[in-house]
Amino acid sequence: MTQKLLLTASIGAILLLTGCQNAYTQYYQPYLQKKLEPTNNVQYYTYQNEEELYNTLSRGYQIVGYSGFTSTKAPTKEQAISQAEKVGADIVLATWKFQNTENRTVPIMNYTPGTTSTTYSNANVYGSNGNSAYGSGTSTTYTQGKYSTNYVQSTAHRYEYAAYYLKKLDTSKFSLGVRFTNKTAEMSQKTGTNSGCPVQIVYQNTPAYYGDLIKGDIILKANQKKILSCQELGKILKSSKVVSLDIWRNGNIISKNDIKLNK
């Protein structure tokens, strides 16, 4: 069984995080058309580079989806696991990288409450006939409350976040045990031919693994037949029980003979 894997998502194609949603959910991109059943007991790991991602995939996993975004607020491990469970993954691989520092002027609103003051007064009043009268009174003054704005300088660190969601495969059903990728113009220049099928992943404990194929090999011939495309190679593998391969590796052509395939 042969399949292609295109890692089209990258940290360079990330989105800006806004709001307080689970960003892993908000910016999720599925790789599979088929919807998987939710899972439990998802394993969470971090990775630093693409090589670590491929090493995990070689243990028998496929990518079911990807999340990528930037934020000054760090998402949580629990949020990544929650999204992995929703999409039916067994493993989530997360990474983050510093992007930049943002200096901001933040407005702070202040409110000064209004005041109320009361003045008390009293007086004795004397008449012309010598009589007197006593009186008292109050006066109240109101001062209205007001708002004011102060501006405070703050610093925020923005990071790029990414996560791959992986599902365990049954690699015993793979005839050779590899994933292929599209051949690039650079590969054609190195090999001197437009034909061939590049190996992207070699799964552990498969015929390809025991036959010493490695990531980066380009299969040029299978059973003495020139390989014009990965689809053509897949047909040969499907119809064969044993395969012999001519491989381009680091400028050399090497042969891998009599590899017994899974059937």
Number of C-alpha atoms within 10 A of each C-alpha: 18 18 14 15 15 13 10 8 16 12 17 9 9 16 17 12 20 13 7 8 11 16 25 25 18 16 17 19 15 15 17 11 7 8 11 14 10 14 14 13 11 19 14 16 12 16 16 12 9 8 10 13 15 17 15 16 20 22 16 22 21 22 20 22 21 25 25 28 23 22 18 19 13 14 15 12 13 11 15 24 23 19 23 32 22 15 21 20 28 21 23 25 22 22 16 18 13 12 14 12 12 11 11 12 11 13 12 10 10 11 10 10 11 10 10 10 9 9 9 9 9 10 10 9 11 11 8 6 6 7 8 10 9 9 9 9 9 9 9 9 9 10 10 9 10 10 9 10 11 10 11 10 9 10 12 13 14 17 18 22 24 25 25 26 29 25 19 14 14 8 20 17 13 22 23 29 26 28 22 24 19 16 17 10 10 9 17 13 10 12 18 10 12 17 19 27 26 24 22 21 26 28 29 17 15 22 22 22 17 14 15 12 23 16 18 18 22 27 27 24 21 21 16 11 14 16 23 16 17 23 15 15 20 18 12 17 22 16 11 14 15 17 19 16 22 22 23 21 16 11 10 8 14 13 13 15 14 13 17 18 21 19 14
